[in-house]
Amino acid sequence: MKELWETKRPLDRVIHTLGWPLPRDAFGGSFVYPLEPNLIALGLVVGLDYRDAGLDVHVLLQQFKRHPLLQELLAGGEMVEWGAKTIPEGGFYSLPQRRTGDGVVLLGDAAGFVDVPSLKGVHYAMHSGIFAARAIFQHLKSGTRLGEYDRLVDASYIATDLYRTRNMRLAFRSGFYLGGFQAALMTVTGGRFPGGRYRMHADAEVPRRATAPALSTGISKVDAVFKSGNATRDTIPSHLIANPDVPLEVARFYAHVCPAGVYEATDNGLRMNPPNCVDCKATDVLGPRWTPREGGSGPKYKRM
């Protein structure tokens, strides 16, 4: 989840944090980036395999902004844009062996090209786009197979970088402290520690505990959706597919997962508000399925 703020004072450095305000058994961290002299981006990234069903990323982001350093930076400022997006964090071992098909090339996030430690992937997306253009051009010119794209990626720094950090995300299966210690060793050794491949449980095998969520202060989810420039008509047909008999506890879980207030838990089960959707696709991983919707709908980001 990410917010853009116009501030009264400039920020002269990039800030990355790991952990707080997340619980100790959740993977993720926060960031603050200077974009322009008086424009910053701040946000929170959380792995979807967290254990607390009451965890709400929107609430945690509001808590993050109450840190004394952030309060001082944001004092007198204004949030000008808001957004949320699900990113792939599986790393090297989650990459598909083939990223091409009949008339299809996968690149960027679609192929999983994200460096987990830095949570960056724009440079990989751009470079894989260059490789895709070369492979497509040769295919159209001489009929060569699009598989040349796979060879170019595998021989590039994209594959090298992701291999070096291949176990970084998996190390946090054991919690924040042990995961952080192992991640530090991986950084120092350039990925040579531990040498093999960590075994990882399936996400569906992770038990979640039901707890009461923290009270939200600051901007509401509805106000945040407005700041995304959402251009969806209220009478749009639902593009979300959910089981009609969702248990109340599961409905509450979906309501916390969604950063935009699309899902509500009621006495009658799950209520959906499709016009609120900003296409973050978080619940597409864990529950209700996202499908392509009416053209022209969704957020209209200007500066994200």
N, C-alpha and C positions, 0 to 999 in steps of 0.2 A: 504494500500500500504506500502511496506516495502523495505528498502535498508540495505545491509551489507557494512560496511566501515572498512577498515584497517586504523588505525589512528597512528599518531606519539606519542600520549600521551594516557595513560590509563584512563578509566572512572571507578570511584570507587563507583558509586551509580546508582540506577534506577531512571529515570525521567519520571513522568507522568504529562501531562497537559490536561486541559479541556477547550474547546473553541478555542481561537486563534491558527492558522490563519483562523478558520472557521467564517462565518457570525453568528450573534447572534441568528438567527432563524434556525440554523442547529445543530444537535446533533453530538458529536464526540470529539475527542481529539488526542493527539500525545503521543509518547513514545520514550524513548531512553534506551536500555538495554546493559550492558556490557556482552559480551559472552566469550571473552578471554582477556588476558592482553592488546592487541592492536586490538581487533575486537569488534565492536559495531553493534547493530541493531537499526535502527530508522525508524519510520513510522508514518502514519496518518490513523485514522479510522473515517469514516463519515457515518452517517445514510442516507439511500437512500430516506428518506422522506423530504429532504431539499427543500426549496422553490425557489431557484435561478437556473433556467434552464441553466445558463451560468457557474455554478460552475464546476470546473475541479480539481479533487483531485490531479492529477499529478502536476498541477501548484501550488496548495497550499503546497504540500510537498516541492517543490523547494523554495517557500517563507519561509517555516518553517526553512529550512537549512540556511537561511540568517540571522537568529536571532544571535545577537552577541555571545551568549554562544555557539551556534552550530558552528558558523564560527571559533571560537577559537579552538574548539575540532576537527573540520574536517580539519583545516589548514595543508596542506602538505600530507593529506591522500588520499585514493583512494577508490572509490566505487567498490566493487568486485562482488556483486550480487544484483539483483533486483527482486521483485516479487509482485504480487497482488492477493488477494483472497476475496471473499464475505463470510462473516460469519453471522450466525443467531443471532439476537439481540432481539428477541421477549420476551425472558425470560420465566418465569414460566407459564404464561397464554397461551403461544403459543405451549407448549409441547403437543404432541399427547397423548390421553388417552391410546391408545394401541401402543406399539412399537414393536410388534411381529405379525407375520402372518405365513402362511404356508411356512415354510422353510426360513423365513426372520426375521432378528433382526436388529433394528435400534439403533445405539449408537453414542456417540460423537456428532459432528456437525450435522450429519444427523437427530438426534433426537432433536436438539436445545439445547444441554447441554453447554451453554455459560453463564458465569456470567457477566452481563452487566457492572456493575461499574468498574470491573478490566479488562474486556475484555479478560478473561482467560477461557480456557476450556480443555487444554491438560490433566489436572489431572482428569477431569470428563470423558474424552474419554478413558483414561487408565482404570479407575475404572469400567466404564460401560462395557469395553471389558472383564474385569475379570468376571463380572456378566454374560455377554453373554456366556463366555466359560463354566461357571458352569451350566447354564441352558441348553446349547446345549449338554454338556456331559451327564447330567441326561436324556435328551430327547433321546439320542442315546442308553444310557445304559438301561433305564427302560420304555421308551415310555411316560414319563411325558410331559405335555404341555409346550411349550416355554414361556407361560404366566408367568412362575416362574421368568423370567427375569424382567418383569414389577414390580412384587412384591419386588424383591431385590432392584431395583432402587428407588421405592417409599419409601422404609424403610431406605434408605441410606442418607448420607450427601449431595448427589447430589440434591435430592428433597428438603431437608431442606435449603440448601444454596440458591437455586433458589427461594424458597418461601419467604425467608427473604428479597430478593431484587426484589420481584415480581412487584412492582410499580415504580421502579427506572427509567427505560427507559420511561415509560408512563408519568412521571412527566414533561418531557421536551417537551410535546405537547404544553405547554404554553410559550415556549421560554427559552433562556439560563438562565436569572437571576432568574425567578420564579422557573424554573425547578431545578436549582442548589440549591436554598434555600430549596425546598421540599426534594431533594435528601439528603441534609445534615441532615434534621430532620429524615429521614428514617434510615440513618446511625447511628445517635445518639440513636434512639429508637430501634435499632435492627430489623427494619421492621414493628414495631407495629403501627407506623404512616404511612398512615392514617387509617389503619384497614380494609377498604373495598377494592374494586377493582376499579381502575380508568377506566372510560369509554374512549375509544379511537376511533377516527375517522378512516375510511378506508384510506389507502394510496392513493387510486385513487381519493379520495375527496379533496386532498390537491392541491390547485391552485399553479401553478408555474409561476413565472414572467420571462420574457425573457430579459436578460441583456447582455451587451457585456462582454465577458470573459476577465480576466486579461491576459496580455502578459506573456508568459512563458520564464523564463531564467533558465540557468543550463542545466542539461541533458535533451535531447529530448526523446519523447516516443519511437522512433525507436531505439535509443541507449540503452534505458532501456530494451527493448525487447531482444536486443543482450545480455545484462548482465544476462538475465534469463536463458541463455543457450538454447534458443528455437531451437528445432530440427525438424522443420516442413518444408517439401519440398514446393517450391513455387507453384507447380501445384496441390496441394492437393484439392480434391473436397470440396466445402463449407459445413461445418457442422452447419452453422448458418441459421436459418429460419427467414426471415423478410418479411413484407408486401411490395409488389413491388411498391406501390404508397405511399411512405412515404413523408409527407409534409416537406418542407425545414426546418422549425423551429424544427420539431421533429428530423430530420436528424442531425441538429446541436446539439441537446440535446444528442443524442446517441454518437456523436463524443466526447463530453465533459465527459460523463459518463465512456466511455471506457478508461482505463489507457494505452492501448497498441497500439493505433492508428489503430484499426481494422476498424472503421467506419469513413467515410469522408462525409461531406455535400457538394454537388456540385450543379450546376445549374440544373442538370437533376435528382436531388434527392439524394438518399443514395447510396454511393459506399462502398463495403465491401472488406477488405483485410484479408481473413481467415488465411493465414499463420502467421500473426502477433499475433494471439490469444494466450494468456497464461492461458486460462481456468479459469479466475477469476469469470465468470458467473454473473457479475454485471448487464449486460443488459438482462440476462435471467430472472431477477426479474422485469424489467421495459419495456422490448421491445422485440428485436429479441431473438428467442429461441436458446439455446445452445443444441446440440445433440452430443452423443458420436462420435468421429471421428477416423480417420485412426490410427491404432496401432503404437506406437512409436513416435507419434507426440506430440508437446507441450513442455513446459519448462522442463529443466533438472537441477533442483536445486541440489547443492552439499553441501551447508552449511546453508540453510535456516532453 
